[in-house]
Amino acid sequence: MKTAQPAGINAIPWRGVWVGLDWQVDCWPAGEHRIAFRKDLELPAAPRRARVRICANVNYSLWVNGRFAAYGPARAFPANQIYDIVDLAPWLWRGVNRLGVLIEGPTGATGYRITTRMGLIVDGNIETARRSIPLFTDTSWLARRADWYQPTGLLSSLPTTFQEHVDGRKTPRGWLTRPPDQSWQP
């Protein structure tokens, strides 16, 4: 008996790897910090389609060229981690494109969250009229602590959810739209 194979992006093996900032930082998610990721890529033409799979240990917010694109993933048991499929084509153009992702540490009810290490994984392809360009997390992605988000003082056992406490004066000017400065590391 043959089993049906999934079609489309779900059938493609993952090339992306989980990336984080620093294992000592990533392994302390209850430290109430957020991690920001950046990836700049140049495209020879505007894409027809740019489907990627994306997941973070808890939640992510994704921006493309400074515009909000997605938030997720849905809560899941860590052994069966859910990922989202996002088509980035509406936000991409010919030339330099800047992706920004912010992930948060777990707060509130953590039974459906990986609470041992923070990270991000992305994997997919950008399809132009002439070629397919892979996009996946690897050591070319840059990261830094998002220190413009302030600790909330919440205990991770409280039944609450993510709350933003942002000091806008500390937000790096243009972190979603300008080239990364030296505060970003692979």
C-alpha positions, 0 to 999 in steps of 0.5 A: 500500500502506498501512502500519499505524499504531501504536495507543494512546499510541505514535500520539500525537505527543510534546508533551514536550521534553527538560529538563535543569538547566543546559546547562553542567551537562547537557553534562558527564555524566562529572562524576558528578552526578545531577539531580533533577526535580520536578513537582507537579500537582493532579487533580480526581479519582483517575485511571482511567488515567495512561499516560506515556512516559518516558525519560532519557539514561541511567537514571531512577528515578521516584517518585509521591507518595513511592512508587517507581513505575519505573526505566529505560529499557533500554539502547539505541543513542542513535539509537534511544532506548528509552522506557518506558510507565508507568501512574501511576494506582496512585500518583495520587489526587485533589488534589495529586500530587508526581512526583520523578525522579532521573537519573544520569550515565553510568558503565561501558560507555557504548556504549549511552548518550547521553554528551553531555548529561543530560536527561529527557522525559515525555509522556502523559495522565491520564484521569479519569472526566470529562476528560483531563489532559496531563502532559509535560515543559516549563519548569514542571518543576523541577530541581536537582543531587542533591548528596546523591549523592556522586561514586564515582570511577569512570571512564566507560570501566570496565565497571561500572554505576551505584553509589549513594554517598549522604550521607543527611544532605544529602538534602533532607527530603521532596524527594519529598513536600513542596512544592519549596523555592527550591533548585529551578529551572525 
